[in-house]
Amino acid sequence: MDPITAAGIGLSITSLALQVLSGCKKGYELFVEMGGMPTKYRHLRTRLRIEQTRLLTWAEKIGLVEELLHEHSRTLSLNQNLILDILLEIQFAFKSVVKVTNVYDSVVPQHEISANTSTNSQISILRRTLYHLENPSKAIARLEWAMVKQEKFEELIMRLIGYNDRIESFLDRSTLQDLRTSQERSNLLLLQVSEQVGQLRALVDAVQLGTSRGRLPETQRLSRSSTLAEPENAPASPFADLVKFKLQQKAMDSAGEDLQMLLSSSLLFPNGVPGAEPRTKTKLYGKSLWVEWSESVPETLGISDLVQMSEDRVSKLAAMLGSPNKPSAFRGPHCLGYVRQEDEVVGLRFGLVYDASSSLDDGTVGVRIQSLRDLLQGTRKPSLTSRMALARQLTESLLYLHAVNWLHKGLRSDSIMFCSPIEHAWKDKDLEAPLVSGFEFSRPDISEEITVKTTSRIEHDIYRHPDLLSYANLRSQKSHDIYSLGLVLLEIAFWEPIEVVAGISLTRKGARAAILPIRDNLLTKSFRGYPSMWDALAAEMGDDFAEAVWKCLRGGLDIGLPPKADEADPQTGARIQEAFYQEVLTRVQHGYR
C-alpha cells in the first residue's frame, strides 16, 4: 500500500474514533446527571465523574481532539485500531445497561461530532471539570434511574475503569506521568468542593471501587502485544488517604466524644516540668520524643468553658496528627497525644507530643532532632539538588494540607524538623525528609470554626502576612499560609534566616515596626547588587523557582484569589488550589533550568 493511501486510511480511522469519542462523552454526561438515582448509589455517580475526567484527559494526551489532529501522535498512529475498538466498547457498555435502547440512541447518535468535543489545553479540561462540579444539573438530556438496568450499573463502572486503564497503558512513561498529574489535579478539585459527610463517604467508596483496577472479564479483554502494561509498583496517589482524612476530620468535628489523647506529664518529665521554651526534647520507653508547646492561654480565655474549648481543639489536633489515615504527603510527624502544663511561671499551656524515631529504622540508637532554622544558622549551604528537593516536599505538603481545608497558621523554618540517626554525620540528602510541625494553632478553614489567636512573638510574626499584623481581628486564610511558604522558600534559596535576607535585626529597638513593610520591600527593592530580589533569586535557583516564590508573596490573582473573595468558600478554595498547583508547585517541581 502506498504511503498516501495508508495515511488516508489512518486519517479516516482517527476521524471515526473522534466521532465515537463524542458519543462516549455524551454517554458519560447522561449517566452522571441521571435523575432519580438512590442515595446508596451516590458513590457510583462520583466514580463516573472521575472516569469521565480520565476520558477527557487521555483523549488530549493521545491527540484525539480536533485541534490536534494535524499534529503527529505516535501513540494514536500505532494504536488507532485498538483505541477505536475500546471507544466502541465504551459506547456499547453505556447502551447495554439502558432498558430502552432507542431512547439512548436518540440522544447519543453514533456518528455525531459535537462542536464542543475538543479542548485546547489541560487548563481547559480542569476548568470544565470545575464547571461541572459547580453546575451539576446542566446535562444535554435527562436519563432516569428507572430506565437503567440497576443490577448492571456497578458492572458498567468496573468496565469503564478497565477501559480507561487499558488506553492509559498505551502511553509512554513520561506521558503517563503527565496524565497522572492531570488526574490528580482534577481529583483534588473534586475533594476541595466535597464538604458534606455524605459526599465524602461517597468519594471514599468511589475511590475504593477503583482499587480492583476494573478488570475486564476474560472474554472482553483486548489483545495488545505492542504496549507495556502499567508497572505494579507505580507510585500511589495520596488522593485516597486525603479523602479518608477529610472524612475523619468531619466526623470528629461532629462526634464530640472524649478522644483520650491526654498523656501523663509525670511520665514524660519525671524530673519536673520544663521551663518556658517552645520545644522540649524528652524520652519515653526508650523512644526519642519532642514536645511542641502552644503559647500560654491568654487571660481572656481564662473562663472555664473557653479553656475547655482550647483543650478540645488540641485533643482533636493530636488525634488527627496521630491518625493512621494521615496522608504521608502531609510530611507531618507522628503525634502520640498532648500534655497539659499549668504553673505560675508559664501559666496554662498545651504541648503536642511527637515521636522523633517513627520515620527512622528500628535499630536507630539515638536521634538528632533539628529544625530548618537550626540548619540555616549552623551548616554550610547544601547542594542545589537537595535544596530543590526540600522546597518541593514543603510545597506539596501545603498543597495537600489545604486540599482537606486545613490551615497551618505557623509555617516557618522553626516548624520544619529533621530527625536523623545521631551516630551518622549530617548529609545534604537528609534534607529530603522534612517533617512539617508547628501545628499548635491549626484549624479547619471553615467560617464557623472559632479562631484561637496566637500570642505575638517577633520571631514568628516576621513570617506572618502583613495583613494579619495590621488587623487584629483578621482570620488566617490559605493565602496567608502561601505567603509564609514563600518566605521559607526564600530562606532555602539563600540558606539564610528570613531576617538576614530582609536585612532586619530582630533584637534592635524598632524591629517590630521594621517587619511590617517586609513584603513590599522584598517585592520592590534591589537586593545585593541585583535590580530586584527576583533577579537574585533567579540567579540562585532559576526562573521557575523565582516566579513560584513571587506568586506566593504577591498573592491575590497570582494564586487564583479575586479581590474580596471568601477563602472559606469551597469554590474559591478550588480556584486557589488549582492556581497554587499550576503556578507554584509545578514551577518548583521543574527545578533549575
Secondary structure as GFF3:
##gff-version 3
##sequence-region A 1 593
A	DSSP	alpha_helix	3	32	.	.	.	ID=ss1
A	DSSP	three_ten_helix	39	41	.	.	.	ID=ss2
A	DSSP	alpha_helix	42	61	.	.	.	ID=ss3
A	DSSP	three_ten_helix	66	68	.	.	.	ID=ss4
A	DSSP	alpha_helix	74	96	.	.	.	ID=ss5
A	DSSP	alpha_helix	101	107	.	.	.	ID=ss6
A	DSSP	alpha_helix	122	134	.	.	.	ID=ss7
A	DSSP	three_ten_helix	145	147	.	.	.	ID=ss8
A	DSSP	three_ten_helix	150	152	.	.	.	ID=ss9
A	DSSP	alpha_helix	153	168	.	.	.	ID=ss10
A	DSSP	alpha_helix	173	192	.	.	.	ID=ss11
A	DSSP	alpha_helix	197	209	.	.	.	ID=ss12
A	DSSP	three_ten_helix	210	212	.	.	.	ID=ss13
A	DSSP	three_ten_helix	218	220	.	.	.	ID=ss14
A	DSSP	alpha_helix	239	255	.	.	.	ID=ss15
A	DSSP	alpha_helix	265	268	.	.	.	ID=ss16
A	DSSP	beta_strand	279	284	.	.	.	ID=ss17
A	DSSP	beta_strand	287	293	.	.	.	ID=ss18
A	DSSP	three_ten_helix	299	301	.	.	.	ID=ss19
A	DSSP	alpha_helix	304	321	.	.	.	ID=ss20
A	DSSP	three_ten_helix	328	330	.	.	.	ID=ss21
A	DSSP	beta_strand	334	343	.	.	.	ID=ss22
A	DSSP	beta_strand	347	355	.	.	.	ID=ss23
A	DSSP	beta_strand	367	371	.	.	.	ID=ss24
A	DSSP	alpha_helix	372	378	.	.	.	ID=ss25
A	DSSP	alpha_helix	384	403	.	.	.	ID=ss26
A	DSSP	beta_strand	406	407	.	.	.	ID=ss27
A	DSSP	three_ten_helix	413	415	.	.	.	ID=ss28
A	DSSP	beta_strand	416	421	.	.	.	ID=ss29
A	DSSP	three_ten_helix	428	432	.	.	.	ID=ss30
A	DSSP	beta_strand	435	436	.	.	.	ID=ss31
A	DSSP	beta_strand	443	444	.	.	.	ID=ss32
A	DSSP	alpha_helix	458	461	.	.	.	ID=ss33
A	DSSP	alpha_helix	466	470	.	.	.	ID=ss34
A	DSSP	alpha_helix	478	494	.	.	.	ID=ss35
A	DSSP	alpha_helix	498	502	.	.	.	ID=ss36
A	DSSP	alpha_helix	511	515	.	.	.	ID=ss37
A	DSSP	alpha_helix	518	524	.	.	.	ID=ss38
A	DSSP	alpha_helix	533	541	.	.	.	ID=ss39
A	DSSP	alpha_helix	543	554	.	.	.	ID=ss40
A	DSSP	three_ten_helix	556	559	.	.	.	ID=ss41
A	DSSP	alpha_helix	570	579	.	.	.	ID=ss42
A	DSSP	pi_helix	580	585	.	.	.	ID=ss43
A	DSSP	alpha_helix	586	590	.	.	.	ID=ss44
###
